Amino acid sequence: MTSEARNISHTVSEFILLGFPCRWEMQILLFSIFFVTYIMTLLGNMAIVCVVHWDRRLHTPMYILLANFSFLEICYVNSDVPNMLANFLSQTKTISFAWCLLQLYFFFSLGTTECLFLSIMAYDRFLAICHPLHYPTIMTVKFCCSLVIFCWVYGFLWFLIPVILVTQLPFCGPNVIDDFLCDLGPLLALASACVPIPGTILICGTMSSLLIFATFFYITGSYTLVLRAVVQVPSVAGRKKAFSTCSSHLAVVFLFYGSVMMTYVSPGSGQAEGMQKFTTLFYSVLTPFFNPMIYSLRNKEMKDALKKVLGGF
């Protein structure tokens, strides 16, 4: 970084998150809609975590991964939605520089962890369906817990370098972010308005693309092999059960990755105005909302366990 860049660095002490600019009445309506969505997301994912914890029949690798994934979704929505809700009711809509970078780190670290969890869940289904005889000896509870720890630790390490790079960028004046959270693309755009930062944009884009495409191609490759094995299952009931489980996983994968790829494959490249916030909204707010319904409604064991637990109250 040049000496000029260092001199103007961090002159911005806070950012303004525009969110969804509209009339006050519409702000209240949006607040109500997203607040209900937020509460339903928390309740749905907490229900899955509690059911897996309480029902010993679900103490298997697949459901251990699912419970951790649901806990991850709870953390994920809490990294951005509470601040978004507060901004709907705020007149200033400001966020401090430090809090903005903290939100950036947790938001992207949790997103990275989600990519890893989806990959591990694909690996679990691949072993269970393509190698059923070896599955109990390979995917033990101990090995499953090791994979869970790997996802959480590596997820929070992967995005350290981009965040450190962002902390070194010069923010010389423009501080309005046309988004509801401190996202990577808008922050890079603000910094590049001060001085050219092609190196940082390249590194952030490369790391984002590497993570997204590596996990996506691994997941799609795993499920391609799984679906090929499913169609060869002689039992109709067995085919139906395997396909039901895999289809719910695939639905979550395509919901998440479809919107993520639109946003982060080329951060700071200048998406259509207002487009990024809606793709971010989809995978960060709506996908965690749909996940409990997808997993519980298409999974007989989960539905039976939910009925059992709810029936006990």
C-alpha positions as CSV (number, residue, x, y, z in Angstrom):
1,M,0.0,0.0,0.0
2,T,1.3,3.5,-0.8
3,S,2.2,6.1,1.8
4,E,-0.7,8.2,0.5
5,A,-3.1,5.3,1.0
6,R,-1.8,4.9,4.6
7,N,-2.4,8.6,5.3
8,I,-6.1,8.5,4.3
9,S,-6.8,5.1,5.7
10,H,-9.5,4.8,8.4
11,T,-10.7,8.4,8.1
12,V,-14.1,6.8,8.1
13,S,-15.3,6.0,11.6
14,E,-18.7,4.7,10.7
15,F,-20.7,3.5,7.7
16,I,-24.3,4.1,6.7
17,L,-26.3,1.0,5.8
18,L,-29.0,2.1,3.4
19,G,-30.9,-1.3,3.8
20,F,-34.2,-1.0,1.9
21,P,-35.0,2.7,1.5
22,C,-38.7,3.4,1.4
23,R,-41.4,5.3,3.3
24,W,-41.7,4.9,7.1
25,E,-44.9,2.9,6.8
26,M,-43.2,0.4,4.5
27,Q,-40.2,0.2,6.8
28,I,-42.5,-0.9,9.6
29,L,-44.1,-3.4,7.4
30,L,-40.8,-4.8,6.3
31,F,-39.6,-4.9,9.9
32,S,-42.7,-6.9,10.9
33,I,-42.2,-9.4,8.0
34,F,-38.5,-10.0,8.7
35,F,-39.1,-10.1,12.4
36,V,-41.6,-12.9,12.0
37,T,-39.3,-14.7,9.6
38,Y,-36.4,-14.3,12.0
39,I,-38.4,-15.8,14.9
40,M,-39.7,-18.6,12.8
41,T,-36.2,-19.4,11.6
42,L,-34.9,-19.5,15.2
43,L,-37.8,-21.7,16.3
44,G,-37.5,-24.1,13.3
45,N,-33.8,-24.6,13.6
46,M,-33.9,-24.9,17.4
47,A,-36.6,-27.5,17.1
48,I,-34.3,-29.7,14.9
49,V,-31.4,-29.2,17.4
50,C,-33.6,-30.2,20.4
51,V,-35.3,-33.1,18.7
52,V,-31.9,-34.6,17.7
53,H,-30.6,-34.1,21.2
54,W,-33.7,-35.6,22.9
55,D,-34.4,-38.5,20.6
56,R,-31.7,-41.2,21.0
57,R,-32.8,-42.8,17.7
58,L,-31.4,-39.8,16.0
59,H,-28.0,-40.0,17.5
60,T,-26.5,-41.0,14.2
61,P,-23.9,-39.2,12.0
62,M,-26.5,-37.9,9.6
63,Y,-28.6,-36.3,12.3
64,I,-25.6,-35.1,14.3
65,L,-24.5,-33.2,11.2
66,L,-28.1,-31.9,10.6
67,A,-28.3,-30.7,14.2
68,N,-25.0,-28.9,13.9
69,F,-26.1,-27.4,10.6
70,S,-29.3,-26.1,12.2
71,F,-27.2,-24.6,15.0
72,L,-25.0,-23.0,12.4
73,E,-28.1,-21.5,10.7
74,I,-29.1,-20.0,14.1
75,C,-25.7,-18.3,14.4
76,Y,-25.8,-17.3,10.7
77,V,-29.1,-15.3,11.0
78,N,-27.9,-13.7,14.2
79,S,-24.9,-12.3,12.4
80,D,-27.0,-10.0,10.3
81,V,-30.7,-10.0,10.9
82,P,-30.8,-8.3,14.4
83,N,-28.8,-5.4,13.0
84,M,-31.0,-5.3,9.9
85,L,-34.1,-5.1,12.1
86,A,-32.6,-2.4,14.2
87,N,-31.9,-0.4,11.0
88,F,-35.5,-0.5,10.0
89,L,-36.4,1.5,13.1
90,S,-33.3,3.7,13.0
91,Q,-33.1,7.2,11.7
92,T,-29.3,7.3,11.2
93,K,-28.8,3.7,10.1
94,T,-25.1,3.9,11.1
95,I,-22.7,1.1,12.1
96,S,-19.2,1.7,13.6
97,F,-16.1,0.8,11.6
98,A,-15.1,-1.8,14.1
99,W,-18.5,-3.4,14.4
100,C,-18.8,-3.4,10.6
101,L,-15.5,-5.4,10.3
102,L,-16.6,-7.7,13.1
103,Q,-19.9,-8.4,11.3
104,L,-18.0,-9.0,8.0
105,Y,-15.8,-11.6,9.7
106,F,-18.5,-13.5,11.5
107,F,-20.9,-13.4,8.5
108,F,-18.3,-14.8,6.1
109,S,-16.8,-17.2,8.5
110,L,-20.3,-18.7,9.2
111,G,-20.9,-18.7,5.4
112,T,-17.7,-20.6,4.9
113,T,-18.6,-23.1,7.6
114,E,-22.0,-23.6,5.9
115,C,-20.2,-24.5,2.6
116,L,-18.1,-27.0,4.5
117,F,-21.0,-28.6,6.4
118,L,-22.9,-29.0,3.1
119,S,-19.9,-30.8,1.7
120,I,-19.6,-33.1,4.7
121,M,-23.3,-33.9,4.6
122,A,-22.9,-34.8,0.9
123,Y,-19.9,-37.1,1.9
124,D,-22.1,-38.7,4.5
125,R,-24.9,-39.5,2.0
126,F,-22.3,-40.7,-0.5
127,L,-20.9,-43.2,2.0
128,A,-24.4,-44.3,3.3
129,I,-25.8,-45.0,-0.2
130,C,-22.8,-45.9,-2.4
131,H,-20.9,-47.9,0.3
132,P,-23.5,-49.0,2.8
133,L,-21.5,-52.0,4.1
134,H,-18.5,-49.8,4.9
135,Y,-20.5,-46.9,6.2
136,P,-20.8,-48.0,9.9
137,T,-17.0,-48.6,10.2
138,I,-16.0,-45.3,8.4
139,M,-18.6,-42.8,9.6
140,T,-18.5,-43.5,13.3
141,V,-19.8,-41.0,15.8
142,K,-16.2,-40.1,16.7
143,F,-15.2,-39.5,13.1
144,C,-18.4,-37.5,12.6
145,C,-17.6,-35.3,15.6
146,S,-14.1,-34.7,14.2
147,L,-15.6,-33.6,10.9
148,V,-17.9,-31.2,12.8
149,I,-14.9,-29.7,14.6
150,F,-13.0,-29.4,11.3
151,C,-15.9,-27.5,9.7
152,W,-16.1,-25.0,12.6
153,V,-12.4,-24.4,13.0
154,Y,-11.5,-24.2,9.3
155,G,-14.6,-22.1,8.6
156,F,-13.4,-19.4,11.0
157,L,-9.8,-19.6,9.7
158,W,-10.5,-19.4,6.0
159,F,-11.7,-15.8,5.9
160,L,-9.1,-14.3,8.2
161,I,-6.8,-13.1,5.4
162,P,-9.5,-11.2,3.4
163,V,-10.7,-9.5,6.6
164,I,-7.2,-8.5,7.6
165,L,-6.7,-7.1,4.1
166,V,-10.0,-5.1,4.4
167,T,-8.8,-3.6,7.7
168,Q,-5.8,-2.2,5.8
169,L,-7.8,-0.6,3.0
170,P,-8.2,3.2,2.8
171,F,-11.7,4.5,3.5
172,C,-11.2,8.2,2.7
173,G,-14.7,9.6,2.7
174,P,-17.6,7.7,1.0
175,N,-19.2,5.7,3.7
176,V,-22.7,4.8,2.3
177,I,-23.3,1.1,1.8
178,D,-26.3,0.2,-0.4
179,D,-26.9,-3.0,1.6
180,F,-28.4,-4.2,4.9
181,L,-25.0,-5.5,6.2
182,C,-21.3,-4.9,5.9
183,D,-20.7,-7.0,2.8
184,L,-17.4,-7.6,1.0
185,G,-18.4,-6.2,-2.4
186,P,-19.7,-2.8,-1.2
187,L,-16.7,-2.3,1.2
188,L,-14.2,-3.1,-1.6
189,A,-16.1,-0.6,-3.9
190,L,-15.8,2.1,-1.2
191,A,-12.1,1.5,-0.8
192,S,-11.5,1.4,-4.5
193,A,-13.1,4.9,-4.8
194,C,-10.1,6.2,-2.8
195,V,-7.2,4.3,-4.4
196,P,-6.9,1.4,-6.8
197,I,-6.9,-2.0,-4.9
198,P,-6.7,-4.6,-7.7
199,G,-4.5,-6.9,-5.5
200,T,-7.0,-7.1,-2.6
201,I,-10.0,-7.6,-5.0
202,L,-8.1,-10.4,-6.7
203,I,-7.2,-12.1,-3.5
204,C,-10.7,-11.8,-2.0
205,G,-12.3,-12.9,-5.3
206,T,-9.9,-15.9,-5.7
207,M,-10.5,-17.1,-2.1
208,S,-14.3,-16.7,-2.4
209,S,-14.3,-18.5,-5.8
210,L,-12.0,-21.3,-4.6
211,L,-14.2,-22.0,-1.6
212,I,-17.5,-21.8,-3.5
213,F,-16.6,-23.8,-6.6
214,A,-14.5,-26.4,-4.8
215,T,-17.3,-27.3,-2.4
216,F,-20.0,-26.9,-5.0
217,F,-18.4,-29.3,-7.5
218,Y,-17.6,-31.7,-4.7
219,I,-21.2,-31.7,-3.6
220,T,-22.6,-32.0,-7.1
221,G,-20.1,-34.8,-7.9
222,S,-21.0,-36.7,-4.7
223,Y,-24.8,-36.5,-5.4
224,T,-24.3,-37.5,-9.0
225,L,-22.8,-40.7,-7.8
226,V,-25.5,-41.0,-5.1
227,L,-28.3,-40.6,-7.6
228,R,-26.7,-43.1,-10.0
229,A,-26.6,-45.6,-7.1
230,V,-30.2,-44.8,-6.1
231,V,-31.7,-45.7,-9.5
232,Q,-30.0,-49.1,-9.2
233,V,-31.6,-49.9,-5.9
234,P,-33.9,-52.9,-6.5
235,S,-36.4,-52.0,-3.8
236,V,-39.0,-49.3,-4.7
237,A,-39.3,-48.3,-1.0
238,G,-35.5,-48.1,-0.7
239,R,-35.2,-45.9,-3.8
240,K,-37.9,-43.6,-2.5
241,K,-36.3,-43.2,1.0
242,A,-32.9,-42.6,-0.5
243,F,-34.2,-40.1,-3.1
244,S,-36.2,-38.3,-0.4
245,T,-33.2,-37.8,1.8
246,C,-31.0,-36.7,-1.1
247,S,-33.5,-34.4,-2.7
248,S,-33.9,-32.4,0.6
249,H,-30.1,-32.0,0.8
250,L,-29.9,-31.0,-2.9
251,A,-32.7,-28.4,-2.4
252,V,-30.7,-26.7,0.3
253,V,-27.5,-26.8,-1.7
254,F,-29.1,-25.2,-4.8
255,L,-30.9,-22.6,-2.7
256,F,-27.7,-21.6,-1.0
257,Y,-25.2,-21.8,-3.8
258,G,-27.4,-20.3,-6.5
259,S,-27.5,-17.0,-4.7
260,V,-24.0,-17.1,-3.2
261,M,-22.4,-17.6,-6.7
262,M,-24.3,-14.5,-8.0
263,T,-22.8,-12.4,-5.1
264,Y,-19.3,-13.5,-4.3
265,V,-17.6,-15.1,-7.3
266,S,-16.5,-11.6,-8.3
267,P,-16.7,-9.2,-5.3
268,G,-16.3,-5.5,-6.1
269,S,-17.1,-6.1,-9.8
270,G,-20.1,-3.7,-9.7
271,Q,-23.3,-5.7,-9.8
272,A,-26.5,-4.2,-10.9
273,E,-27.5,-1.5,-8.5
274,G,-29.6,-3.0,-5.7
275,M,-29.2,-6.6,-7.0
276,Q,-26.5,-7.7,-4.4
277,K,-28.6,-6.9,-1.4
278,F,-31.5,-9.1,-2.7
279,T,-29.2,-12.1,-3.5
280,T,-27.6,-11.7,0.0
281,L,-31.0,-11.5,1.6
282,F,-32.0,-14.7,-0.1
283,Y,-29.2,-16.9,1.1
284,S,-28.6,-15.2,4.5
285,V,-32.3,-14.8,5.6
286,L,-34.6,-16.9,3.5
287,T,-32.5,-20.1,3.1
288,P,-32.1,-20.6,6.8
289,F,-35.9,-20.0,7.1
290,F,-36.7,-22.7,4.5
291,N,-34.1,-25.3,5.7
292,P,-36.1,-26.7,8.7
293,M,-39.2,-27.1,6.5
294,I,-37.2,-28.8,3.8
295,Y,-35.5,-31.2,6.2
296,S,-38.5,-32.0,8.5
297,L,-41.2,-32.3,5.8
298,R,-39.2,-34.6,3.5
299,N,-37.7,-36.8,6.3
300,K,-40.0,-39.4,7.9
301,E,-37.7,-40.0,10.9
302,M,-37.5,-36.3,11.6
303,K,-41.3,-35.9,11.3
304,D,-41.9,-38.8,13.7
305,A,-39.4,-37.5,16.2
306,L,-41.0,-34.0,16.0
307,K,-44.4,-35.5,16.6
308,K,-43.1,-37.5,19.6
309,V,-41.3,-34.5,21.2
310,L,-44.2,-32.1,20.6
311,G,-46.7,-34.7,21.8
312,G,-44.9,-34.8,25.1
313,F,-45.7,-31.2,26.0
